[in-house]
Structures are given as structure tokens and as C-alpha cells.
Amino acid sequence: MASRNPVEAIRASTFESVAPRRLSVIRPPSLTRLNLPANLSKLFHYRDLLYTLTVHRIKVRYKQSALGVSWAILQPFSMMLIFTIIFSLFARMPSDGAPYALFAYAALLPWTYFSTSLANATSGLVSHTQLVTKVYFPREILPITYVFAALFDFLIASTVLAGLMIYYRVPPSWNALYALPIVVILTAFAIAMGLLFSATQVRFRDIGVAVPLILQLWMFATPVIYPLSAVPARLRSLYVLNPLVGLVENFRQTVLNGAAPDFYTLGLSAFISFALLIISYTYFKHMEATMADII
């Protein structure tokens, strides 16, 4: 039997030793091809990238900043001071018996977390055009990192809430532990809206321009500067369809009043948030195939 040509032998051994390269095929959008478990598995595979980009967001935000992470506290704290002066001293807004400064800050804390997440996540794709067009990774990582970076700010700003409770001598109770699942639901809702807005922003840049106005109107439709009890009873069944109503009001109720949450409004907020998360993620993956072409 004739011996193999040395060059062919080396070439054959080289190709046999090299593992086949992993290919990712981005197909045209089709709802029939969407496989949520497979997409979530792929997202989990890229968890290191999710962590790295989240840390990068936090570092870049406070890099070369004189105040550093204090900016995470300054925004809700300054809004609390303004609201206290206007709505407590002048407008005499009810606060369910709690000091108005504490009442307002306890609501501004989750609201600021959500509004910051949505405002930044909306432009998360269009501000990273080169990444989207040149490198493959699950695109949903970009808006999600902005939500997790805002969660870091939320945790930092929570120290002021603890300080205000000590100052006003408001002791916490075991019901304050309900704040943890409330924050989880709030995070799910923030991710859902971030995915929805960021995917739409790629095609319609009007979304980014409209977000500040949407957030302004949304804040007044949420019990941030006023209690839920101030809403007329005949309108509450419609009013609580806003998921932030159940989340903000129950966060304030469990932390400040030491009471158990209203499970109806909290359950309704959870149902809407997680249902919207599934819908938004499906919509995002549907739009992902054409993002690099139109961004």
C-alpha cells in the first residue's frame, strides 16, 4: 500500500485535531422558530459577558467622578427634598401618618430604580452599534445590563432609607422582608419594559425621545407623591392595572408601616410583570434577526 504524501498527512492530522467551530445562524424573524428554553439556555451560557458588562456600566458611570457612587443617592434624595417642601409644606399632601420625607423617599427609591433602568436600557442597543453589527452574542444582554447597574444604585440609595428610618424612629418589622420579592418583581418588570423599548428603538428612534415624557406622566400615575388611599375608590380597579402601583405602594407599606402587603395588588403586579416579560422577550428575539441590518 502506497504511503501517504507527507504534506497530505500533516494537513489531515491538523484538521482532525481541530474541533469544529461553533456557528450561530441568525435567521429571518419568524415566530415559529422561537424557542424560549433554547434562548434562555444561550443567555445563561453568556452569563460571564452579562456580569462583565454590568460591572463595566457601573465603573464607567462613576469613573473620574468626584462624588462617585454618591450620585446614586443624590437623585432620589434631592427629589425627596423638593417633594417634601412642595407637597408637605405647601400642598399638604397626605402621607398615611408617616413623616412626608420618609413617605416620599420610600416610594422614590423603587421608582428611581425603574425609571433609570428604562431610560438607559431603551438606548442600550443603538448606543452600541459596533457591538451589535460585528460581534455575536444574545442582544438582550445589553439592555439587561443597564437594569442590573440600576439595581446597584438602588442598593446604595437604600442606605439613606435606613438612615431616615433611624432618624424618624420608625422601627422595621419582619414584614419588611417582603421588600425582597417586591424588588424581584420590579426587576422583572424593568427588564420587560427595557427589552420592549430597546427593540422598538432600533426601528423607531422616536421611542428614545418619548421616554422622558412617558416617565414623567408615569410617575404621576403611580403613588409616589401621594398614597393609594388618595385615589377615588371608583377608579382604583383601573388604576392598579399599572404594575408600579402595587409594587411601589406595597414596598412603602411593608418597609415603613411594617404591615403585610396587599396580596391582591402585589399579585396583580406580579402577574402582569412576568406575563409582559415573556411577551417582551419573545418580541425582542423576534426582532433580533434584523437588528444588525437596520440599526
TORKOL-4160 file (C-alpha; in steps of 0.2 Angstrom, whole numbers, padded with zeros to 4 digits, m for minus):
295
<pt num="1" X="0000" Y="0000" Z="0000"/>
<pt num="2" X="0007" Y="0017" Z="m0005"/>
<pt num="3" X="0012" Y="0029" Z="0009"/>
<pt num="4" X="0003" Y="0045" Z="0011"/>
<pt num="5" X="0011" Y="0061" Z="0005"/>
<pt num="6" X="0019" Y="0070" Z="0020"/>
<pt num="7" X="0010" Y="0086" Z="0016"/>
<pt num="8" X="m0007" Y="0077" Z="0015"/>
<pt num="9" X="m0003" Y="0068" Z="0031"/>
<pt num="10" X="0001" Y="0084" Z="0040"/>
<pt num="11" X="m0014" Y="0093" Z="0033"/>
<pt num="12" X="m0026" Y="0078" Z="0038"/>
<pt num="13" X="m0019" Y="0077" Z="0055"/>
<pt num="14" X="m0021" Y="0096" Z="0058"/>
<pt num="15" X="m0039" Y="0096" Z="0053"/>
<pt num="16" X="m0043" Y="0080" Z="0063"/>
<pt num="17" X="m0036" Y="0088" Z="0079"/>
<pt num="18" X="m0045" Y="0105" Z="0077"/>
<pt num="19" X="m0063" Y="0104" Z="0084"/>
<pt num="20" X="m0076" Y="0111" Z="0073"/>
<pt num="21" X="m0080" Y="0129" Z="0075"/>
<pt num="22" X="m0096" Y="0134" Z="0083"/>
<pt num="23" X="m0108" Y="0143" Z="0072"/>
<pt num="24" X="m0123" Y="0154" Z="0076"/>
<pt num="25" X="m0135" Y="0157" Z="0062"/>
<pt num="26" X="m0147" Y="0172" Z="0064"/>
<pt num="27" X="m0162" Y="0168" Z="0053"/>
<pt num="28" X="m0176" Y="0180" Z="0047"/>
<pt num="29" X="m0188" Y="0183" Z="0060"/>
<pt num="30" X="m0202" Y="0170" Z="0062"/>
<pt num="31" X="m0212" Y="0166" Z="0077"/>
<pt num="32" X="m0212" Y="0148" Z="0073"/>
<pt num="33" X="m0194" Y="0147" Z="0076"/>
<pt num="34" X="m0194" Y="0155" Z="0093"/>
<pt num="35" X="m0188" Y="0143" Z="0106"/>
<pt num="36" X="m0188" Y="0151" Z="0123"/>
<pt num="37" X="m0180" Y="0137" Z="0133"/>
<pt num="38" X="m0165" Y="0137" Z="0120"/>
<pt num="39" X="m0164" Y="0156" Z="0120"/>
<pt num="40" X="m0163" Y="0156" Z="0139"/>
<pt num="41" X="m0150" Y="0142" Z="0139"/>
<pt num="42" X="m0140" Y="0153" Z="0127"/>
<pt num="43" X="m0142" Y="0168" Z="0138"/>
<pt num="44" X="m0136" Y="0158" Z="0153"/>
<pt num="45" X="m0121" Y="0152" Z="0143"/>
<pt num="46" X="m0116" Y="0170" Z="0141"/>
<pt num="47" X="m0118" Y="0175" Z="0159"/>
<pt num="48" X="m0100" Y="0180" Z="0161"/>
<pt num="49" X="m0102" Y="0193" Z="0147"/>
<pt num="50" X="m0118" Y="0199" Z="0156"/>
<pt num="51" X="m0108" Y="0201" Z="0173"/>
<pt num="52" X="m0093" Y="0209" Z="0164"/>
<pt num="53" X="m0104" Y="0222" Z="0155"/>
<pt num="54" X="m0114" Y="0226" Z="0171"/>
<pt num="55" X="m0098" Y="0229" Z="0181"/>
<pt num="56" X="m0092" Y="0240" Z="0166"/>
<pt num="57" X="m0108" Y="0250" Z="0166"/>
<pt num="58" X="m0106" Y="0254" Z="0185"/>
<pt num="59" X="m0087" Y="0258" Z="0183"/>
<pt num="60" X="m0089" Y="0270" Z="0168"/>
<pt num="61" X="m0104" Y="0279" Z="0176"/>
<pt num="62" X="m0093" Y="0284" Z="0191"/>
<pt num="63" X="m0076" Y="0285" Z="0183"/>
<pt num="64" X="m0067" Y="0301" Z="0186"/>
<pt num="65" X="m0082" Y="0307" Z="0197"/>
<pt num="66" X="m0078" Y="0317" Z="0212"/>
<pt num="67" X="m0094" Y="0311" Z="0221"/>
<pt num="68" X="m0093" Y="0293" Z="0215"/>
<pt num="69" X="m0107" Y="0282" Z="0220"/>
<pt num="70" X="m0114" Y="0296" Z="0230"/>
<pt num="71" X="m0123" Y="0301" Z="0214"/>
<pt num="72" X="m0134" Y="0285" Z="0216"/>
<pt num="73" X="m0140" Y="0293" Z="0232"/>
<pt num="74" X="m0141" Y="0311" Z="0226"/>
<pt num="75" X="m0155" Y="0309" Z="0214"/>
<pt num="76" X="m0169" Y="0301" Z="0225"/>
<pt num="77" X="m0163" Y="0312" Z="0240"/>
<pt num="78" X="m0164" Y="0328" Z="0230"/>
<pt num="79" X="m0181" Y="0324" Z="0223"/>
<pt num="80" X="m0187" Y="0319" Z="0241"/>
<pt num="81" X="m0182" Y="0336" Z="0247"/>
<pt num="82" X="m0191" Y="0345" Z="0233"/>
<pt num="83" X="m0207" Y="0335" Z="0236"/>
<pt num="84" X="m0206" Y="0337" Z="0254"/>
<pt num="85" X="m0206" Y="0356" Z="0253"/>
<pt num="86" X="m0219" Y="0357" Z="0239"/>
<pt num="87" X="m0231" Y="0344" Z="0244"/>
<pt num="88" X="m0229" Y="0343" Z="0263"/>
<pt num="89" X="m0227" Y="0362" Z="0267"/>
<pt num="90" X="m0237" Y="0370" Z="0253"/>
<pt num="91" X="m0249" Y="0357" Z="0246"/>
<pt num="92" X="m0252" Y="0347" Z="0262"/>
<pt num="93" X="m0252" Y="0331" Z="0254"/>
<pt num="94" X="m0257" Y="0316" Z="0265"/>
<pt num="95" X="m0244" Y="0303" Z="0269"/>
<pt num="96" X="m0254" Y="0290" Z="0279"/>
<pt num="97" X="m0247" Y="0296" Z="0296"/>
<pt num="98" X="m0228" Y="0294" Z="0291"/>
<pt num="99" X="m0216" Y="0309" Z="0290"/>
<pt num="100" X="m0218" Y="0315" Z="0272"/>
<pt num="101" X="m0199" Y="0315" Z="0269"/>
<pt num="102" X="m0199" Y="0296" Z="0273"/>
<pt num="103" X="m0215" Y="0293" Z="0264"/>
<pt num="104" X="m0209" Y="0301" Z="0248"/>
<pt num="105" X="m0191" Y="0293" Z="0249"/>
<pt num="106" X="m0198" Y="0275" Z="0251"/>
<pt num="107" X="m0208" Y="0277" Z="0235"/>
<pt num="108" X="m0194" Y="0287" Z="0226"/>
<pt num="109" X="m0182" Y="0273" Z="0229"/>
<pt num="110" X="m0191" Y="0259" Z="0218"/>
<pt num="111" X="m0197" Y="0272" Z="0206"/>
<pt num="112" X="m0180" Y="0279" Z="0203"/>
<pt num="113" X="m0173" Y="0261" Z="0200"/>
<pt num="114" X="m0187" Y="0258" Z="0187"/>
<pt num="115" X="m0185" Y="0275" Z="0178"/>
<pt num="116" X="m0166" Y="0274" Z="0177"/>
<pt num="117" X="m0167" Y="0256" Z="0171"/>
<pt num="118" X="m0180" Y="0260" Z="0157"/>
<pt num="119" X="m0171" Y="0277" Z="0152"/>
<pt num="120" X="m0154" Y="0269" Z="0150"/>
<pt num="121" X="m0160" Y="0252" Z="0143"/>
<pt num="122" X="m0170" Y="0260" Z="0129"/>
<pt num="123" X="m0154" Y="0266" Z="0121"/>
<pt num="124" X="m0144" Y="0251" Z="0125"/>
<pt num="125" X="m0144" Y="0244" Z="0108"/>
<pt num="126" X="m0142" Y="0260" Z="0097"/>
<pt num="127" X="m0128" Y="0266" Z="0108"/>
<pt num="128" X="m0118" Y="0250" Z="0105"/>
<pt num="129" X="m0120" Y="0249" Z="0086"/>
<pt num="130" X="m0102" Y="0242" Z="0083"/>
<pt num="131" X="m0105" Y="0228" Z="0095"/>
<pt num="132" X="m0122" Y="0223" Z="0088"/>
<pt num="133" X="m0116" Y="0223" Z="0070"/>
<pt num="134" X="m0099" Y="0215" Z="0072"/>
<pt num="135" X="m0100" Y="0203" Z="0086"/>
<pt num="136" X="m0112" Y="0189" Z="0090"/>
<pt num="137" X="m0120" Y="0187" Z="0107"/>
<pt num="138" X="m0138" Y="0187" Z="0114"/>
<pt num="139" X="m0143" Y="0205" Z="0111"/>
<pt num="140" X="m0154" Y="0206" Z="0126"/>
<pt num="141" X="m0138" Y="0206" Z="0137"/>
<pt num="142" X="m0136" Y="0225" Z="0133"/>
<pt num="143" X="m0152" Y="0232" Z="0140"/>
<pt num="144" X="m0152" Y="0219" Z="0154"/>
<pt num="145" X="m0135" Y="0226" Z="0160"/>
<pt num="146" X="m0142" Y="0243" Z="0162"/>
<pt num="147" X="m0156" Y="0236" Z="0173"/>
<pt num="148" X="m0143" Y="0227" Z="0184"/>
<pt num="149" X="m0132" Y="0243" Z="0185"/>
<pt num="150" X="m0148" Y="0252" Z="0191"/>
<pt num="151" X="m0151" Y="0239" Z="0204"/>
<pt num="152" X="m0133" Y="0243" Z="0211"/>
<pt num="153" X="m0138" Y="0261" Z="0213"/>
<pt num="154" X="m0154" Y="0255" Z="0221"/>
<pt num="155" X="m0145" Y="0246" Z="0234"/>
<pt num="156" X="m0133" Y="0260" Z="0238"/>
<pt num="157" X="m0148" Y="0273" Z="0239"/>
<pt num="158" X="m0157" Y="0261" Z="0251"/>
<pt num="159" X="m0144" Y="0265" Z="0265"/>
<pt num="160" X="m0152" Y="0283" Z="0265"/>
<pt num="161" X="m0169" Y="0275" Z="0268"/>
<pt num="162" X="m0162" Y="0265" Z="0283"/>
<pt num="163" X="m0154" Y="0281" Z="0290"/>
<pt num="164" X="m0171" Y="0291" Z="0288"/>
<pt num="165" X="m0180" Y="0277" Z="0297"/>
<pt num="166" X="m0167" Y="0278" Z="0311"/>
<pt num="167" X="m0169" Y="0297" Z="0312"/>
<pt num="168" X="m0188" Y="0297" Z="0312"/>
<pt num="169" X="m0188" Y="0282" Z="0324"/>
<pt num="170" X="m0198" Y="0270" Z="0313"/>
<pt num="171" X="m0193" Y="0253" Z="0318"/>
<pt num="172" X="m0193" Y="0239" Z="0304"/>
<pt num="173" X="m0203" Y="0223" Z="0306"/>
<pt num="174" X="m0202" Y="0206" Z="0299"/>
<pt num="175" X="m0214" Y="0211" Z="0286"/>
<pt num="176" X="m0200" Y="0222" Z="0278"/>
<pt num="177" X="m0193" Y="0206" Z="0271"/>
<pt num="178" X="m0207" Y="0206" Z="0258"/>
<pt num="179" X="m0197" Y="0220" Z="0250"/>
<pt num="180" X="m0186" Y="0207" Z="0243"/>
<pt num="181" X="m0199" Y="0198" Z="0232"/>
<pt num="182" X="m0206" Y="0215" Z="0228"/>
<pt num="183" X="m0189" Y="0221" Z="0221"/>
<pt num="184" X="m0188" Y="0204" Z="0211"/>
<pt num="185" X="m0205" Y="0208" Z="0203"/>
<pt num="186" X="m0199" Y="0226" Z="0200"/>
<pt num="187" X="m0183" Y="0220" Z="0191"/>
<pt num="188" X="m0194" Y="0208" Z="0180"/>
<pt num="189" X="m0205" Y="0222" Z="0175"/>
<pt num="190" X="m0190" Y="0234" Z="0172"/>
<pt num="191" X="m0182" Y="0221" Z="0161"/>
<pt num="192" X="m0198" Y="0218" Z="0152"/>
<pt num="193" X="m0200" Y="0236" Z="0148"/>
<pt num="194" X="m0182" Y="0238" Z="0144"/>
<pt num="195" X="m0182" Y="0224" Z="0131"/>
<pt num="196" X="m0198" Y="0231" Z="0123"/>
<pt num="197" X="m0192" Y="0248" Z="0122"/>
<pt num="198" X="m0175" Y="0244" Z="0116"/>
<pt num="199" X="m0180" Y="0233" Z="0102"/>
<pt num="200" X="m0193" Y="0246" Z="0096"/>
<pt num="201" X="m0180" Y="0260" Z="0097"/>
<pt num="202" X="m0169" Y="0251" Z="0084"/>
<pt num="203" X="m0183" Y="0253" Z="0071"/>
<pt num="204" X="m0191" Y="0269" Z="0078"/>
<pt num="205" X="m0180" Y="0282" Z="0086"/>
<pt num="206" X="m0195" Y="0292" Z="0092"/>
<pt num="207" X="m0195" Y="0280" Z="0107"/>
<pt num="208" X="m0179" Y="0287" Z="0114"/>
<pt num="209" X="m0186" Y="0305" Z="0113"/>
<pt num="210" X="m0203" Y="0300" Z="0120"/>
<pt num="211" X="m0196" Y="0290" Z="0135"/>
<pt num="212" X="m0193" Y="0306" Z="0147"/>
<pt num="213" X="m0211" Y="0312" Z="0144"/>
<pt num="214" X="m0218" Y="0294" Z="0146"/>
<pt num="215" X="m0208" Y="0293" Z="0163"/>
<pt num="216" X="m0214" Y="0310" Z="0169"/>
<pt num="217" X="m0233" Y="0305" Z="0165"/>
<pt num="218" X="m0230" Y="0288" Z="0173"/>
<pt num="219" X="m0223" Y="0295" Z="0189"/>
<pt num="220" X="m0239" Y="0305" Z="0192"/>
<pt num="221" X="m0249" Y="0289" Z="0188"/>
<pt num="222" X="m0240" Y="0280" Z="0202"/>
<pt num="223" X="m0242" Y="0283" Z="0220"/>
<pt num="224" X="m0225" Y="0291" Z="0223"/>
<pt num="225" X="m0230" Y="0308" Z="0230"/>
<pt num="226" X="m0247" Y="0303" Z="0236"/>
<pt num="227" X="m0254" Y="0287" Z="0244"/>
<pt num="228" X="m0265" Y="0275" Z="0236"/>
<pt num="229" X="m0279" Y="0280" Z="0248"/>
<pt num="230" X="m0280" Y="0297" Z="0239"/>
<pt num="231" X="m0286" Y="0288" Z="0223"/>
<pt num="232" X="m0305" Y="0288" Z="0222"/>
<pt num="233" X="m0312" Y="0271" Z="0225"/>
<pt num="234" X="m0322" Y="0270" Z="0209"/>
<pt num="235" X="m0305" Y="0272" Z="0199"/>
<pt num="236" X="m0294" Y="0260" Z="0209"/>
<pt num="237" X="m0299" Y="0244" Z="0199"/>
<pt num="238" X="m0292" Y="0253" Z="0183"/>
<pt num="239" X="m0278" Y="0262" Z="0192"/>
<pt num="240" X="m0270" Y="0246" Z="0199"/>
<pt num="241" X="m0268" Y="0239" Z="0182"/>
<pt num="242" X="m0252" Y="0249" Z="0182"/>
<pt num="243" X="m0239" Y="0236" Z="0189"/>
<pt num="244" X="m0229" Y="0250" Z="0198"/>
<pt num="245" X="m0244" Y="0254" Z="0209"/>
<pt num="246" X="m0244" Y="0238" Z="0218"/>
<pt num="247" X="m0225" Y="0237" Z="0218"/>
<pt num="248" X="m0222" Y="0255" Z="0225"/>
<pt num="249" X="m0236" Y="0255" Z="0237"/>
<pt num="250" X="m0233" Y="0238" Z="0244"/>
<pt num="251" X="m0214" Y="0242" Z="0246"/>
<pt num="252" X="m0218" Y="0258" Z="0256"/>
<pt num="253" X="m0231" Y="0248" Z="0266"/>
<pt num="254" X="m0220" Y="0234" Z="0271"/>
<pt num="255" X="m0205" Y="0244" Z="0275"/>
<pt num="256" X="m0212" Y="0260" Z="0283"/>
<pt num="257" X="m0229" Y="0253" Z="0291"/>
<pt num="258" X="m0222" Y="0236" Z="0295"/>
<pt num="259" X="m0238" Y="0229" Z="0288"/>
<pt num="260" X="m0240" Y="0214" Z="0276"/>
<pt num="261" X="m0243" Y="0218" Z="0258"/>
<pt num="262" X="m0259" Y="0219" Z="0249"/>
<pt num="263" X="m0258" Y="0202" Z="0241"/>
<pt num="264" X="m0271" Y="0207" Z="0228"/>
<pt num="265" X="m0262" Y="0222" Z="0221"/>
<pt num="266" X="m0245" Y="0213" Z="0223"/>
<pt num="267" X="m0251" Y="0198" Z="0214"/>
<pt num="268" X="m0259" Y="0208" Z="0200"/>
<pt num="269" X="m0242" Y="0217" Z="0198"/>
<pt num="270" X="m0233" Y="0201" Z="0198"/>
<pt num="271" X="m0244" Y="0193" Z="0185"/>
<pt num="272" X="m0243" Y="0207" Z="0173"/>
<pt num="273" X="m0224" Y="0209" Z="0176"/>
<pt num="274" X="m0220" Y="0191" Z="0172"/>
<pt num="275" X="m0233" Y="0189" Z="0158"/>
<pt num="276" X="m0226" Y="0205" Z="0150"/>
<pt num="277" X="m0208" Y="0199" Z="0152"/>
<pt num="278" X="m0212" Y="0183" Z="0142"/>
<pt num="279" X="m0221" Y="0194" Z="0129"/>
<pt num="280" X="m0207" Y="0206" Z="0128"/>
<pt num="281" X="m0193" Y="0193" Z="0127"/>
<pt num="282" X="m0202" Y="0184" Z="0113"/>
<pt num="283" X="m0204" Y="0201" Z="0104"/>
<pt num="284" X="m0186" Y="0205" Z="0107"/>
<pt num="285" X="m0180" Y="0188" Z="0100"/>
<pt num="286" X="m0192" Y="0190" Z="0085"/>
<pt num="287" X="m0184" Y="0207" Z="0081"/>
<pt num="288" X="m0166" Y="0202" Z="0084"/>
<pt num="289" X="m0163" Y="0194" Z="0067"/>
<pt num="290" X="m0164" Y="0211" Z="0058"/>
<pt num="291" X="m0156" Y="0222" Z="0071"/>
<pt num="292" X="m0139" Y="0222" Z="0064"/>
<pt num="293" X="m0146" Y="0227" Z="0047"/>
<pt num="294" X="m0156" Y="0242" Z="0052"/>
<pt num="295" X="m0148" Y="0249" Z="0067"/>
